[in-house]
């Protein structure tokens, strides 16, 4: 497995954002942590330009329809994970 280099200058910013999460972010990460869906999830690390996909949910959707967000995420994983 190859790893992408992490820009150390972003470390403090990432720490700040983690410590100042919105309620929706906290609730969603509680559903995603510890491989609950069978995959590791990581917070965004400026990787989109390297071909990494990010799935974003609106604050109100997470608060009002958490299961719908989780179902959509599972569907995306099923459609985009190669067999094997």
C-alpha positions in Angstrom: 0.0 0.0 0.0 1.4 3.4 -0.9 0.8 6.4 1.3 0.5 10.1 0.2 2.9 12.5 1.9 1.1 14.8 4.4 1.9 18.5 4.3 3.0 19.2 7.8 2.0 22.8 7.5 -1.6 21.7 7.4 -1.3 19.8 10.7 -2.3 22.7 12.9 -5.2 23.6 10.6 -6.4 20.0 10.6 -6.2 19.9 14.4 -8.2 23.1 14.7 -10.9 21.8 12.3 -11.1 18.5 14.2 -11.5 20.3 17.5 -14.1 22.7 16.1 -16.3 20.3 14.3 -20.0 21.0 13.7 -22.6 18.8 15.4 -23.2 17.1 12.1 -19.6 16.3 11.6 -19.3 14.8 15.0 -22.5 12.7 14.5 -21.4 11.4 11.1 -17.8 10.5 12.2 -19.4 8.5 15.1 -21.1 6.4 12.4 -17.9 6.0 10.3 -15.1 5.4 12.8 -13.6 2.1 13.6 -14.4 0.6 10.2 -18.1 0.3 11.1 -18.8 0.1 7.3 -15.9 -2.1 6.6 -13.6 0.7 5.4 -11.3 3.2 6.9 -12.4 6.8 6.5 -10.1 9.8 6.8 -10.9 13.5 6.9 -10.0 15.5 3.8 -6.3 16.1 3.5 -6.1 18.3 0.3 -6.1 15.2 -1.9 -8.7 15.8 -4.5 -6.1 16.8 -7.1 -4.5 13.3 -6.6 -7.7 11.4 -7.6 -9.1 10.8 -4.1 -12.9 11.1 -4.0 -14.7 12.9 -1.3 -18.3 12.5 -0.5 -20.0 15.5 1.2 -23.2 15.7 3.0 -25.2 18.8 3.9 -25.4 19.7 7.5 -29.2 19.4 7.5 -29.1 16.0 5.8 -26.8 14.5 8.5 -29.0 15.9 11.3 -32.3 15.0 9.7 -31.5 11.8 7.8 -28.4 10.1 9.1 -29.5 6.7 7.9 -30.1 8.1 4.4 -26.5 9.5 4.4 -25.1 6.2 5.6 -27.2 4.3 2.9 -25.9 6.6 0.2 -22.3 6.1 1.3 -22.8 2.3 1.3 -24.3 2.5 -2.2 -21.3 4.6 -3.4 -18.9 2.1 -1.9 -20.7 -0.9 -3.5 -20.7 0.9 -6.9 -17.0 2.0 -6.8 -15.2 -0.9 -5.1 -13.6 -3.3 -7.5 -14.6 -7.0 -6.9 -12.1 -9.2 -5.1 
